[in-house]
Amino acid sequence: MDALIYGLCAGTAFLCAVLLLRGYFKSRYRLLLWAGWCFVFFTINNVLVVADKFFVEDYSLLNFRLSIALSGLILLLYGLIFDE
């Protein structure tokens, strides 16, 4: 059951990324680009959660997962602050 929930979280983040980036390519509104890239990193983070919990048992991917999530948040924050 846990794998299903983690997989649904990854799928939802992927769907958000696709919709935000598609919206950017239609409207060229730059905040959609930064939010889309943020959700791309969130998707990678969620896939790594699944890998960490179910496939990689010898090594913890926690620090790598947190750095990926932080990178996505930094991209979104950059877009919110510096994009005109």
C-alpha positions as CSV (number, residue, x, y, z in Angstrom):
1,M,0.0,0.0,0.0
2,D,2.9,2.4,0.7
3,A,4.3,1.9,-2.7
4,L,1.0,2.8,-4.3
5,I,0.8,6.0,-2.3
6,Y,4.4,7.0,-3.1
7,G,3.8,6.2,-6.8
8,L,0.6,8.3,-6.9
9,C,2.6,11.2,-5.3
10,A,5.2,10.9,-8.0
11,G,2.6,10.7,-10.7
12,T,0.8,13.7,-9.4
13,A,4.0,15.8,-9.3
14,F,4.8,14.6,-12.9
15,L,1.3,15.6,-14.1
16,C,1.7,19.0,-12.4
17,A,5.1,19.5,-14.1
18,V,3.7,18.6,-17.5
19,L,0.6,20.9,-17.2
20,L,2.7,23.8,-15.9
21,L,5.3,23.5,-18.7
22,R,2.6,23.0,-21.3
23,G,1.0,26.2,-20.0
24,Y,4.3,28.0,-20.3
25,F,4.8,27.0,-23.9
26,K,1.3,28.3,-24.8
27,S,1.4,31.6,-22.9
28,R,5.1,32.3,-22.4
29,Y,4.4,33.4,-18.8
30,R,7.7,32.9,-17.1
31,L,6.4,32.0,-13.7
32,L,4.9,28.9,-15.1
33,L,8.3,27.9,-16.3
34,W,9.9,28.2,-12.9
35,A,7.0,26.3,-11.2
36,G,7.2,23.6,-13.9
37,W,10.9,23.1,-13.3
38,C,10.2,23.0,-9.5
39,F,7.7,20.2,-10.0
40,V,10.2,18.3,-12.3
41,F,12.6,18.3,-9.3
42,F,9.7,17.2,-7.0
43,T,9.0,14.4,-9.4
44,I,12.6,13.2,-9.2
45,N,12.4,13.5,-5.5
46,N,9.3,11.3,-5.3
47,V,10.8,8.7,-7.6
48,L,13.8,8.7,-5.3
49,V,11.5,8.2,-2.3
50,V,10.2,5.0,-4.0
51,A,13.7,3.8,-4.8
52,D,14.9,4.6,-1.3
53,K,12.0,2.8,0.5
54,F,11.7,-0.2,-1.7
55,F,14.7,-0.9,-3.9
56,V,17.8,0.5,-2.2
57,E,18.1,-1.1,1.2
58,D,21.8,-0.9,1.9
59,Y,22.2,2.9,1.4
60,S,20.0,5.8,2.5
61,L,19.2,8.3,-0.2
62,L,17.8,10.9,2.3
63,N,20.5,13.6,1.8
64,F,20.3,13.2,-2.0
65,R,16.5,13.4,-1.9
66,L,16.6,16.5,0.3
67,S,19.1,18.2,-2.0
68,I,16.9,17.5,-5.0
69,A,13.9,19.0,-3.3
70,L,15.9,22.0,-2.1
71,S,17.1,22.6,-5.7
72,G,13.5,22.7,-6.9
73,L,12.5,25.1,-4.2
74,I,15.4,27.3,-5.0
75,L,14.4,27.4,-8.7
76,L,10.9,28.4,-7.7
77,L,12.1,31.0,-5.3
78,Y,14.5,32.5,-7.9
79,G,11.6,32.7,-10.4
80,L,9.4,34.4,-7.8
81,I,12.1,37.0,-6.8
82,F,14.1,37.8,-9.9
83,D,11.7,37.2,-12.8
84,E,10.0,40.3,-14.0
